[in-house]
Amino acid sequence: MSRAAGRAESQLIVGWDAEPSDVARHVHPHPALSEAVGEVFLTLAGRGLHQR
């Protein structure tokens, strides 16, 4: 998630006086697409973060 998206979600939570169930419907999943793609290329290069 980008910093801007993270700030927007934080402002939504505070400004909206949101309940946890409200926030859960709007939070972006992790990992972001860019993180997933980056992990694939690290793995292909033999340097994956989650390899044994």
PERA-V593838 format. One record per pair of residues at least 4 apart in sequence whose ideal C-beta (glycine too) atoms are under 8 Angstrom apart, sorted by the first residue. I is the first residue (numbers start at 0). J is the second residue. D is the distance in whole Angstrom. If there is no record, write none. Layout:
BEGIN
i & j & d
I & J & D
I & J & D
END
This chain:
BEGIN
i & j & d
0 & 4 & 5
0 & 5 & 5
0 & 8 & 8
0 & 27 & 5
0 & 29 & 7
0 & 31 & 5
1 & 5 & 7
1 & 31 & 8
2 & 6 & 6
3 & 7 & 6
4 & 8 & 6
4 & 27 & 6
5 & 9 & 6
6 & 10 & 6
7 & 11 & 6
8 & 12 & 6
8 & 22 & 8
8 & 25 & 7
8 & 26 & 6
8 & 27 & 7
9 & 13 & 6
10 & 14 & 5
11 & 15 & 5
11 & 17 & 7
11 & 22 & 8
11 & 25 & 7
12 & 17 & 5
12 & 22 & 5
15 & 21 & 7
17 & 21 & 4
17 & 22 & 5
18 & 22 & 7
19 & 23 & 6
20 & 24 & 7
21 & 25 & 7
22 & 26 & 6
27 & 31 & 7
29 & 34 & 8
30 & 34 & 4
30 & 35 & 5
30 & 38 & 7
31 & 35 & 7
32 & 36 & 6
33 & 37 & 6
34 & 38 & 6
35 & 39 & 7
36 & 40 & 7
37 & 41 & 6
38 & 42 & 6
38 & 47 & 6
38 & 48 & 6
38 & 49 & 7
39 & 43 & 6
40 & 44 & 6
41 & 46 & 5
41 & 47 & 5
41 & 48 & 6
42 & 46 & 8
42 & 47 & 3
42 & 49 & 8
42 & 50 & 6
45 & 50 & 8
46 & 50 & 8
END
